[in-house]
């Protein structure tokens, strides 16, 4: 399964970014093979509005089935939901930590957004 994890950097040792829409990077990882790639989210770091929607479109184009992040706003949540992408919030530590927690089932699937739009 391919998942996207919001990240502050380009490596598995990078910290999970608590913000989905305005994270610096997405680490797109294959949970079966361990392969991963970093996908830039620079265009949304200082977007006036629509960062969550645009970020959801970026990960959707990567063919992911799930997103792992710290928090997710309402517009991003709706966009990911419509795309059929599951959202897992509350991730912390490194991207590698979040990946392991996801694989072991330690992260619960989100039922809704947990921050207001434009949260930073």
N, C-alpha and C positions, 0 to 999 in steps of 0.2 A: 504494500500500500504506500502511495506517495502522500507525504504530509508536508505542510509548510509551518515553520516555527519562526515567530517574530524574534529578531536578533539585533544586538547592538554591533555585531561584527560579522565577518565572513567565515568563521571557523566553528567547529563543534565546541570548542573551549570558550567561545564568546558568551556573554551574558544574554539571557532571554530579555528582550525589550518588553516592558510591561504594556506598551502601546501597540496595538495592531496597526491602525491606519497610518501612524507617523513613525513607525520603526525605521531604522536605517536599512536593514536587510531582512530578507526571508531566507532561511536555510530550508531548501526543499530536499527532503530525505526520503529514501526508499527504505521502509522498515524491514524489508526482507533481505535486501542485498547489502545494506549499510552505505550505499553510494549516496552522495549528497552534492549539491551545488548551491552557491550563494547567488541570490537574485536581488539586485539593487532596488530599493524603494526610495531613492533620492528625490524623485519628482514630487513626492508627497510630504517630505519633511516640513516644508513651510507653506504648503498649499493653504489658500485662504479658506476654502471649503471643499468638501467632497473627497478628502483624503481616505476615509474608510471605504467608500465606494470604489475609488480607483485602486486602492490596495487589494480589495477583494477581487477586482478584475485581473490584477497582475497574478495573484495566486491561482485563480481559476484557469488562466491561460497555461499554467504549468501542469495542469491535469491532476491537481491534488484532490484527495478525498476528504481531508481533514486539515484544520488549522489548529495550532497550539500556540497560545499567547497568554499574556498576563490578564489583559482586560479587552473588552470588545464593545464598541459603541453601537447605537441602534441602527444606523444606516449600514455600517459594515455587516452587522449581524443579519439584517434583512437580505442584503445582497448575497452574502455567502449562503444563507438558507435557500434562497431562490435557485442558486446554482447547484444545490444538492451537496454542499460542503459542510461537514460537521465541524462544530466549534468546541474546543476544549480550553477553558480559561483557568486562571490560577497558577499557571506555570511560573517557576522561578528558578534561580540558579543558572547553570550553564545550559546551552542548547543540548549538550550531550545528556545532562540530567533530565531535562524535559523529554527528550526522546525516549529514554529508558522508562520514565514514569508512564508515558503514553503506551509503550509496548507492553508494560506489565499491567495495564488497566487501572493505574492509580489516579488517573485524571478523569473526572466526570464530564460528560457531555453537557454543554451549556444549554439552558432552556430559554435564555433571553440575554439582552445586553445588560451590562452591569455598570456602565458609566454613561454620562451624558455625551452628546456630540461635542466636538471641539475640546475633549479632555486632553490635557497635556501633562 
